[in-house]
Amino acid sequence: MNEQAIGDYLMFRLNFTPDSTSFRDIKKLPAGHSIIVNQDTMRMQQYWSVPKPDYKRRTQAQYLEEFGSLFKQSVADRMRTDSIGTHLSGGMDSTSITAMLAELRNEGGANDVNAYTHAPPIGRPNLEQPYAEAIAQKLNIPLRVFNGKDRVLANDIDGIADLPPEPSFAQRESPRFKIFADSASKSSSFFAGYGGDPLLSPMVGYWSDLRKSGQFGAHITDAVLHMKVHGRPPSQMLPAWMRPSKKKRGGMQSLPLPGWLNDEFAARNGLADQYRKYGGSADLNRDARIEMGTHPLWRRIFEWHSPSFSSLPVKVRFPFFDKRMVEWFQTVPPYPWLCRKYLLRAIMEGRLPKDVLERPKTGLPSNPLSAKVEQGGAPDWAKLIPSEGAINEFVDIKPFLDGIDGPKRLTDGDTSSIVRVSTLNHWLTRFDSLQEYLKGSEARLQNYKLRK
C-alpha cells in the first residue's frame, strides 16, 4: 500500500498527490499530461493547464452568442451515438445539457434521448422530481425515475472480480450506478452535469483583486453593469470588514487531526502536517476554474464514472469540462455575467420552463447516514468495522468506535469518518482475498509449467 494515499483517503476521502495511487509502485498520469515511453526511458510532460484569467469585455449579445455556440458544440461533440442517456435533475446544469441534447436530437444528431432522475426514499424531501418531470414533458423526452434507498454502508464488493481499483465511498449499489446500468442497455454514452458550478460561478475575491491592482475603473464599470443586469449591487463588492458577519462554519475544518488514526502510521507519513495544510477539508477554494484541472475531487469523479470502476460499458460525458469552454470562461468578467449562472440561464430562455430558470441553487436535504441511524437505530459498529485485519495498520479501532457509539446524534464529521473507515476496511479485506487468490493462481501456473 501507498500509505500517503491511504492517509489522504481517511482524512479527506481524496488523494491530493496527482501522480500517485493507493499502491506504492503504481503511478497515475496527472490531468493535462502526456507520457512517452520507449525501450530506455519514460518521459512525462504537461501539455495543458487552465489559463489564468484574462478578461475581455464584450457586449451582452456577444457573450450570449459565443457561449451559446460553444455550449452546443461541446454537447454535440460528445454525442457520437444514435441513442443518448442523460441525468436530469431540477437544477440548471444537467437540465441545460438535456435541453441541448433534445435540440440536437430534433436536428438529426440522435434518434432518441433518455433522461433519468433519482427520487429519495419515502420520508425525505423530493426536491428534484417535479422539476425533472416538467422539463422532460417540455422537451418531449422519456424520463425514468429511480427510487432508491440510501445504502450508505452497503458492502457492494461481492468478490475479488468486483474489486474497484482503489478504495471509494461511491457505492455501486447506489441509484446512480443503477441508472448507468439501465442507460448502458440502450446507449454507450451518458451525460452528466458535473463542472457547471466551478465553470459558471464567480471567482471569490474578484472585487478585492481589482482594488489591490488599482483597477478602479473596471471596479466601477462592472458594479454599474451588475446593477443594470441584476437590479441590485453585488454584495461581494464590499470589503470583508463591511459585510454582515457570518457564523463560522463548523465540521471537519475546525477539528484537530482525528484521534482514531494509528499514531505510528500518522507520524510516519506526516499526516498532521498534511491535515493542517488543507485545513482538515478537501473543499474547493477560491480558484474554482483553475481547480477544474487540478483538484483531486474532479479526478475521483472521473474515475468513479469510468468503466473500470462501474464495470459497465458506458462512457460518461462531461460537457462543462470542455477545454474550449474552460478557456473561454477565463476571459469573462465574473460580474454580472456569472452571478447566479446568468449566462447559462439567459441562453436557456425558451428552452427550459420558467420556474426552472428562476429556481435558486438548492442544496442536499440532509445527511443520509445520520437520518438512517435516527430512523432505525445505530448498527453494530464493531461488527461493521471489526478490530482486526489490515485496517488496524491505519486506524485505532477502539477510540474510533468509542467516538461514534452511544445515543448521541451523528455529526457530519462522524458520518464522514464512518464511511471512510468502513469502505477502506471492506476494500482492504477484499484486497487481501485477491492477494491469496493470486498466490494460488501463481502456484497453479507453476504446476502447469512443470507438467509441460
N, C-alpha and C positions, 0 to 999 in steps of 0.2 A: 504493500500500500504506500501511496504518497501521503505522508502524514500531514503535510501542509494543506493539501486539498481536503482531506478528511476534517481537519480543524476548521477550515473555512465553511464546510458544509454544516457542521454542528453549530457554528456561531452565526452564520449568515444565510444558510441554505444555498449558497453560491460559492464558486471558486474564483477568487479575484485574480489569480495568475493566468493570463490569457493563453499561455502555451503549455500548460500542464493539465494532467488528468488525475483521476483518483489512483492511477498506477504510476509508480516511480519511473519506470522505463518506457512509458508510452507518452508521447508528446502530442500536442494539438496544434494545428495550423491556425494562428490568430486571424481575426477578421481583417480583410484588406491586405492579406499577404499571399505571396506565391512561393512555391518551393521548387527548386531544380535539383535533381538527383542524377548522378552518373556513377560510374564504377568506383571513383576515388573520393568524391566529395558530395556534400549536400549543402546547398546554399538557399537560405530563406531571405526574402526581401519584401518590404512593404511597397505595394503599388498604388494604394489609395487610402485616404483618410478624409473624414468630414472636414471641409474647409472652414476657416474662421469666418465669422460674419463680415460681409462686405455689402452694406445696404445700398440699394439703387432705388431712388424714389421715382415712382411712375404714377400714372393716373389710376383711379379705381377701375375703370374699364379695362386698362391694360393688365392689371393684376388678375382680374376675373377671367379674361380671355386666355392668358398664359397658363394660369393654374388649371382652368377647366380642360384645356388641351392636354396638359401634362398628366393630369389625373386619369383622363380617359385612356391615354396611351399606356400608362403604367398598368391599368387593369387589362386592356386588350392584349398586351404583350405576354400576359401570364395565363391567358385562357387556354389556348393550344389544343383543346379537346372539344368535341361537339356537345358533351354533357358536363355541366359545372355544378359543384356543390359550394354552398356558402353559409357561413354563420350569419345569423340575423338577430341582433339584439334590438333594444329600443333606443339606443344612443345614436350618435352621429357617425361613428367610424365604420362599423360593419354595414350599417344601413346605407351609407353613401356608396360603398363598394357594391352592394346588392343592386342599388338603383342603376349604377353604371353597367353592371352585368346585364340587367334587363334591357337597357337601351342598346347595348351591343348585340344582344340576342335578337332584338327586333330588327337590327340592321344586317342580320345574317351571320353574326360572329359565332353563334352556337345554336344548337337545336333546342336545348332546354336548360333551365337553371332551377336547382332545387335548394330551398332555404331550410335552415334548421335553427331552432332555439331551444333553450333549456328552461323548463319550469321547475322551481324549487319544490321541495317536499311540502305536503299539507302542513299548515301552521306557520309557514314563513311567507313574508310578503312576496307576491308575484308582480314584480315591478316591470318586467320586460315583455311578457307575452302579449298583453293587449296592444302595445305599440307594434310589436312584430307582426301581429295578425293584420293590423290596419295597413302596414307597409306592404305586406305580401298581397293583400287584396288590391291595393292601388297599382302595384307593379304586375299583377296577374302572374304570380309565381306561387307554386305549391309550397306550403310550409308544413314541416313536421315538427311537432313539439315533443321533446324528450322529457318525461317526468322521471327524475332520478333522486334516490335518497343519497344523502351525504355519507358515503362510506369512507369517512376521513382516514381511518386507520386500517382499512381493508388490506390484508396481505394478498396483493394481486399477482404475485410472482408464484405461479403454481409449481414450477420445476426449473431445472437448470436451463432448459431450452428457452424459458421466458425471461432469463436474467437480463435486465437492461444494462447498457454499457457502464453506467455509473449510478451511484445512489441518487434517488429522486423522490420528492414528495408529490410529484404529479402521478396520480393513481390511474392506471389503465382500466380500472373498473369504473371510472367516473363517467357521467353522462357525456362529457366532452369526447372521450375516446369511443364511446358507443355511437356518437354522431359520426365520427370519422369512419367507423366500420360500416355504417349504413350508406354513407356517401360513397365509400370505396367500391361498393357493389354496383354503383352506377357510373362513377367517373374517377379518373386518376388525379383530378385537380380539385382542391378545396381552398376557398378564400377566407382569410381571417383579417380582422381589423386592427391587429396589433401595430403599434407605431403611430397611430393617429394622435395620441396625446403628446408625445415628445415632439412630433413634427409640427403640430399646429398650435402649440401653446407658446405664449410669450416667454422670453428668457428672463429669469429672475435677475434683478439688478440692472435692467436696461436704463432706467432713468438716472440712477446714481452713476452709471458708467458715462452717460452723456455729460453730467455735471462735472465729474472728475476730469474728463478730457477737454472741457471747455467748449463743448458743442451746444451753447445756449440757444442758438438759432434753431437747431434741429429739435431741441427740447420744447421750445415754444410752438414750433410748427406742428410737431406730432401731437402735442396736447390739444391744440385747437382743432386739428383734424379728427382726433378721437372724440371731442365734444360734438363735432358735426355728425359723425357716423353713429355714435352710441348714445348721444344725448346727455352725457354726463362726463365729468373729468375722470381720468384714470386714478383710482385710489393709490396705485403703486407709485404714482409720480411724487408723492410727498416723501421727504426723508423719513427714515425709520423712526426717529425720535418724535416725529409729529403725528404718526399714525396711532389709532387706538390700540392699546396693548392687548395682546392675546395671551391666553394661558399657555404656558409651555407644554408641548406635547410630551406625554409620558411614554411608558413602554420600554422596549429594549434599549433605546438610545440613552436613557438616564440610569441604566443599571451597570454595575461592575461586571467584569468577566464572570460568566456563570460558574458558580462554585462546584457544580457537579462534573466539570471537566477533570479528567485524571491529571493530577498535579505534575507528574513526571512528563507525561505527553505534552501538557501545556507549556512547561518550561523548556523542553527540548526543541519546541518549534516556535517559540516566541509568540504564543497566542495572545498574551496580554497586550503586547505592542500592536499586534495586528488588529485586535479588538478596538483599541483606542484610536488607531489610525482611521478607522471607518466609523467611529462614533457608535459602535455597537449595532450598526444597522447597515443593510445593503440598499438603502433608499437611493433613488436617483437624486442628483443635486441640481445646481443652477444651470449647467450647460446641457440641457436635455437633448438637443440635436447632436452635439458633439458626442454625447454618450451613446447615441444610436449605433456608433461604430466601435465603442469601447466597453460599455458596461456589461458585466457578466450576466445580468438579468436577461438581456436580449439574446445573448449566446445560448443560455439554457433554454429559453423559449423555442428557439430554432431547433435545438436538439430534441426537446420533448415532442416536437411535431414532425420529426423525421421518421422515415420507415424503420430505421434501426432501433428506435425506441418503441414506436407504436405497433410494430410488426404488421403494418397494414400497407398495401400497395397504393398509397395516395400521397401526393406531394401537396403540402400546404403552402399557399401563396400569400405573400405579404406586400401588397401594392404600396403601402405607405413607406416601405423601406426602399423604394425605387431610388437608385443613385441620383438620377436626374432631378427628382423632386427634392431630395435632401439638399442638393447643391443649390437649387432654385430658392428654397425657403431661407437659405443663409443670406440671400440678397433682399429679403422682405423685412422692412421695419416692423417690429412686433406690434406696435400700437399705431393705428387702431386695427390693423388687418388680422392679427392673430388672437385678439381678445375674444373669448368665448367662441373660438374657432370660426371667426366671422367669414373668412373667405370660403370655407367649406359650406357653411350654411347658405351663403349667397349663391354659389354655383348649383346648390341642390334645390333652390326655389323652383317650384313647379314639378320637381321630380319626386319629392317626398311630402307626406302630409304636413300641414301647417303646425299641428301640435307637436310633431317630432322636431321640426325646425326650431320651435320656441322652447323646447324642453331643456331645463338646465342639466348640468352634469350631475349624475346620480351615483352615489357610492353603493357598495355592497351592504345588504341589510344587517348582517350580524356575523359573529364568529361561529361557523357551523359546529366545530367540536365542542365549544362551550355550551351551545344550545342543546347539543345531543346529550351531554352529560347532565344538564339541568333537567331534561325531559325524562331520561331513562336511567339516571344514576351513573356513577363512575364505573368503568370496567375494572377488572382485576389487573391493575397496572403491573404488578410483579409477574403475572403470567404473560402479559403482553410484552414486557421487557425483562426477561429473566436475568438474574445476577450471575450469569456465567456465559462463556463463549467469547468470541472475538471483540464484542462491543466493550468489554472491560478494559481493553488496551487504551480506550479513548474516553470512557465515561465511568465515573464512580457511581454505580447504580443506586446504592443505599441513600446517599444525600439527594440524588435526583428524585427517587420515589418519595422520600420524606417531604420534599418540597411541593409535590403535587397531590399527596394523599390527604384525605380528610374532607370535611363538608364545605370547605371554602369555595367560592366562585373562582373558576379558572380565568386568569387574565390572558390577554393576547400573547404576552411573553411566555406564559405557561404553555399555552396550546402550541405555539411555535416550537418550543423546546420539545414537547411530547412528539410532535410529528417528525421532527428531525432525528431524534434519538431512535424512535421506533422504526422509521423507514431505513435508517442506516443499519440497525440491528438485523432487520429482516434481510436486507441486501447482503450483509456480511455472512449471514447464515447460509444463504443460497450460494454465495461465492465459495464458501468452504466446501459445500456439496459438489460444486463444479470442479474444484481442485481434486477432490477424491475421485471423481469420475474420470478426469483427465489422466490421473496416475494409473487407474485401472486400464484405460484405453492404451496408454503407452506400454504397459505390460503385455496386453493382448497383442499389440503390434509387434513387440519384440518376439513373442512366441511364434507369431505368424512368420516372421523373417527367418527364425531358426528352422521352422518346418520347411521353408523354401530351400 
